[in-house]
Structure formats: C-alpha cells, structure tokens
C-alpha cells in the first residue's frame, strides 16, 4: 500500500467512497409521475434548477389565475366585504325615557325653588311638620306590607335574569389566542382543500409539469398562459429567475400515432370547428425528449390530418400553433395563439430589454 492510499484510508486502510451524481439521470421534480389524462402546464428551466423553478411556477400560476378570476371585483380576491356607510340617525330605546325624566326632574326642581322663595308663617310651618310626620308613618306602614315586598323581590329576580345571560356570555367567550389559532387552522384547511396546482415528475431534466385541477367556469390553462405572456409582453417586467418557456397542456396521452389521433379529436373540435365562416391558419410544432423511437414526421402528419380541411397550414404566419411535446412515453398537446410574436412563449426573452 502506497503512502497516498494510507493517507486516504486512514489507520484502518478503509477510505470513504466518493459519491458522484450520475449523468443523464432525471431529477425527481414532483410527488407523482406524469400520466395520461391530466392537463396543466409544460415548463422548461435551467438544468439543475428544477426545484427553484417549480416554486416560481406555482407562485406565478397562482397570481395569474387570481387575476383572471377576480378581474371584475379585485376586492373579492382579498376577501374584503366593506359595508355601505349609512347616514341614518340612530336613536336608542332609552332616549325618550331619559328626556322625560330630565324634564320631570327639572320641573320638580322649579317647584322646590318656588316653595323656598315663598315666605312661610308659623302656622304653616307647624301644619307642614304634622303633615310630614303622618306621611312618614304611612310610608313606613306601606313599605312593611307584603305586596311591596313581593314587588321588590320580583324586580330583583328580573334584574338577576337579565344579568345571567351576560355572565354566561362572558364565561362562554374563549381567550383571543384560542380564537386566533382556530381561525388559522380553518384557513390552513381551506388552503389544502383549494389546491389548484400540483407539480408532477416529468422524468426529464430541465422540464417541469404542473397539473391543474380545473372545474367548470374556471379559466383553462390556455387562458392563463396567454394572459401571462400578454402581460409580460406589455410590461417587460421580470417574473422569474429560472423559468424559460411556459406552454399550456390540454391533453396528455400515450406517445403513439393511434393514441394521439384519438385524443386530439375533441380538442380540435373546439379550436378548429367544421363549416366555420372564418377558417384558421395553423402550424404544428413538434419536440421530443428522452424518446427516440417515434418518427417525427409521422406524428406531425397525423396531427395535421386531424384538423378539418377548411383550415389551412401556414408555417410563416399561423393564427394558431399546435404544440406537441413528447416526454418519455407521454405526449402533451396544446393550442396557442401568437406563438412567434410572443417569443415562442419564452418568459426570459419576453422580459429582456432590447
């Protein structure tokens, strides 16, 4: 054993094996693999930056999805429901009784002041003292009667009954910390329930697939991507650091000529209707990754023949572009507009300063 090997191996002569990343092995970029029957977004990114690009893609898709959904009422996106201000005059139930009592007390004060101002004779004073003594004895007898006792007890009961719900309300109220924690749990459950975009494993390096769980009345992947590209084209604002190209995927099927022709029929009925008064010009864009067993021209011809004859092929200036992406054994198809004008849906080129 040479001196270098002893230095590497140490005293026991056993050295640690160096771990190298195997070249060409795809990096796992999602919880589940890409499969036929889903729809979403096909994105390309810099090699080795799949995780960062996935996080950027999820944030971008969320923002543009919310813009399309809440464009009519932007306050609804924030969950703000502001009440309309009311100019009505508020009157309380006790206001009339208070005013009456105030007026009554003022009248009593005026009578007392007049009585004080009037001069009193000795006989009047003597008679008034006798009257006050008789009134006091009558009041004592009246207070000792059972009727007044019952009335006082009834009043006390009513006051206790009114105070009971307030006490129960105070006892049932939870601390603020517990209420905040409950609201945060509810918000977390809503977020989990309302997950729209999920990253799937495409099986190819530099490629990301984001699945969209679409419901009726919601914008489609094509609408989201077109809105994203139009805003990037007009604003020239940098949106991402690692994402290169974003393409909508309306159909995912097995990568064979027969399966592709079956799967694209309902898609072309929507984008290229038969007997239409305004025929469209179209072009087919084909790209394959990690699959060399498929003939390129066979797939292109099969897709072009599936389009009704009213619509013509125009490679230089098409109205719509049929994007066909092959990733391993899956075929992803989407139809976009202004493909060349929007820099082939490349965000980095769209937002670069010319």
N, C-alpha and C positions, 0 to 999 in steps of 0.2 A: 504494500500500500504506500503510495507516494505521500509526500508531506502535504500537498494541496488537499488530497482526499481525507487525510486525518483532520485537517483544519475544518473541512466542511462537515465531516461526520461527527466530530467531537470525540469524546473519550470512548464511547461505545462503537464508534465507527458507523453509526446509522445516521444518515443525513435526511433532512426533510425534502420531500418531493415538491418541486415547483409546479404550481398549477397554472396552466395557460388556458385562455379561452379558445375553444375550437373555432376555426374559421368556417364561415358558411352556416353555422348552426343558428336557427332563428331564436330570437329573444322572446320570451313569453310576455305578451302585452295585454293580457286580459284573463279573466277568470275562466271563461268558457271559449272553446274554439268556434271559429266562423262556420256556419252551417247553412244549407239551403232553406229558403222560406222566410228570411228576415229582410228588413230594409233598414237603411241608415246612411252612413257617410264613409267614403273611402278617402283616406288622407295619407299623404306621403310626408316624410320628415327626414332630417339628417340621421345618418346611421349611428346607432348607439344612443340616441336621444328619444327613444320611443316613450319612455315613462313621462318625461317632461312635456313632450308633445301631446300625450294623452290628456294630461291635466289642463293644458292650454286649450285643447279642443273641447273638452267638456265645459269649460268656462265660456268659451266663445259661443258654442251652440246654445247654452242656457240664455245668454244675453240676447242673441238674435231671435230666439224663439219667443222670449218675453216681449220683445219689441213688436213682433208680428201679432201676438195675441192681444196685447194691451195698447195697441197704437191708437185706438179710438178713445180710450179712457186711461191716461197714464197713471192716475191716482189709484186705479184698481190694482196695478202691479205692486204698489207699496202697501196695499190693504188699508187705505185711508178712506174712511167714510165720514166726511165732515158734515154735521147738521147745519141746516139753514138757520141764519140768525132770525129770531122773532122779535118784532117791535111791539108786541102786546104788553100792556100794563098788567103787572102781576099784583093781585090783591089777595091777601091772606084771610082765612076764615075768622081770625080773632081781631081783625082790624076794626070792624063795626062795633064790637063789644068794647074794645079799648077806647074808641072815640066816645061811646055813650058813657062809659064810666068816668072818662075825663071830664065830659060836660057835666055829669051829675055831681062829681066832686067839686067842680068849680062853683056850681050853684049852691051847694051846701056851704062852701067857704064864704060866699057872698052873704047868705042868710046869717051865718055866725057873726060876720063882721058888722052887719046892721044891728044885730042884737047887742053887740058890745058897745056900739056907738050910742044906742038909745039909753037915756037916764032911767034908773030904776029907783022906785020908792021903797021904804022899809017894809010895807005890807006886801008888796010884790015879791020882795026878797024872801020874806017869811013863807008866803004861799008856794013859792018855787022850791024852797027847801023841803016842805012837806010833800010836794008832788014828786020830787026826786027820790025821797025815801020810799014812798009807796011803789013807784016804778021799779026801784031796785029790788024790793021784796017780791014783786010779781015776776021779775025776770029770774030770780033765784028759784022760785017755785016752778016756773015754766021750764027751766033747764033741768030740774030734777025729775021731770015727767018721763015715762018710758018711751013716749013717741019720739022725743028729740034724741034720746039715747039710741033708738033704733036707726034714726036718720043718720046720726053720726057714724054708727057702725057701717051702714050701707055705703056712705061716702068713702070711708076708709077701705072697704072692700073694693069699690070701683077703682080707687087710686092704686091699690095693690095689684089689681088685674091689669091696669094699664102699664104698670112698671114691670110686670112679669115678662111680657114678650121682649122688652128692651134688654132685660137681664139675660134671657135665653139667647137673644141675638148676639150679645157680647160673648157669651160662653161658646156659641157655635162658631164664631169667627176664628179663622186659623191665623197663625203668625204670617207675616209678609214673606218670610223666607220660604215657608212651605208652599205658599201660593205661587211664588216665582218658579220654584222647582217644578210644580205641576204644569205650569204653562210651558216651560222649556221641554218637558217630556212630551207634551202634546205636539209642540212644534217639531220635535225630532221624529215623532211617529208620522206626522204629515209629510215630512221630507222623504222619509223612507217609502211611504205609500205613493208619493208623487214623483218617483224617479223616472225621468224620461229617457235619459241617455246612459247606455252601458257599454263599456269597452270590451270587445271580443278579441280573441287571439287570431290574427290573420295568418300566422305561420310564415311570414316573410319579414326579412329585415327592412327597416325603413318604411314599413307600411302599417297603418293603424286602421281599424274598423270600429266605428261607433254605431251601435244598434239604437234605433229609435222605436219606442213603443207608442205608436200613433193610434189615436182614437178619432171617431167621426167629428167633423167640424174643426179639427186642428190643422195647422199648416203642415204640408208634406215636406220631405227632405229637399225636394227640388226648390220649393218656395223659400226655404230657409237659406239654402246655399246661394240662390240668385240674389236674395236680399243682402247677404253678407258681401258678395262680390260687387254689387252695385254701390254699396256704402263705401267699400274700400277703394273703388274706382273714383268716386266723387270726393271723398275726404282726404285720401292719401295718408291716412293715419295708420301707424304700425299697430297691428293687432296681435301678433305672435312673434316668438323668437325662434321656434324650432319647426313650425309647420310650414310646408311648402305648398302643396296642392290639396284642395278640398273639392271632392266630387260627390254628388248625390247618387245613392244606390236605391233603385226602386224594386229591383228583382235580384235575388240570389238563387242560382240553380246549379246543378251539376254541370261541369265543363265538358259537354258533349254536344255534337251538332243537333241531335234529335231533341235533347232536353232544352236546349236554348231556343229552338224554333217553337216548342210548345209554350215555354214560359213567357216569351215576348209578345204573344198574340194579344192578350188583354192590355198590355202596356201600349202597343201601337194603335189599338182601337181608340185609346184616349188621346194620344198625341197626334196620330195621323188618321183621322176618320175617313171613311169611304164616302164618295159622292160629295165631297166638300167643295164649296164655291171658291175657296181660296186655297189652292194646293201649296204645299210647303216644299222648300228645297232642303235636302238633308245630306249629311255625311256620316260615315261610320269611322270611329276612332278605336283602334284595337291595340291592346298592350297585354303582355303576358309575363308572369313572374313565377319562378320555381315550377315551370311546366314546359317541357319541350316536346311532348308527344302529340300536340294538337297542331293541325295545319292552319296557319294564319288565314290564308285566302278562303278556305272552306267556311270558316266562321264568318268572315266578312260578307261573303256571297249569300250565306244563309240568312244573315240579318237583313241585308239589303233586299232580298226577295220577299221577305215577310212584310215589307212596307207596301201598302196599296199602290197601284200603278199610277194613280193621279199625281202622286208626289214624286218629284224627280231628284236625281243625285246631282249635287253641286259641291265639289270639293273646295272651290276657291271662296265662295261666299254663301254658305248654307244658313238657312233660317234656324234649323235645329241640328244638334250634333248628338248622335247616338254613341255613348261612351261604353265600350266593352272592355272590362278588366278581368284577366284570368289570374287568380292567386291559388296556386297549387291545383286542387281538384274542384275549385269553385269558380263560377262565372258570375260577375257582377255587372248589371246593366242599368244605365240611367240616361235620361234625355235632358239636355241643357240647351240654353239659348245664348247667343253672343259669345261663343267659346273662344274664338280667336281675338275678338275685340277686348275681352276681359283677361288677356294674357294667359289663356289656357287654364284659367281658374287657379293661378299661382298667386298666393297672397303676398309673397315676398317681392315678386315683380310688380304687382299692382301698387303696392305701397312705397316702392323705391322712388326716390326723387330723380327725375330725368334731367 
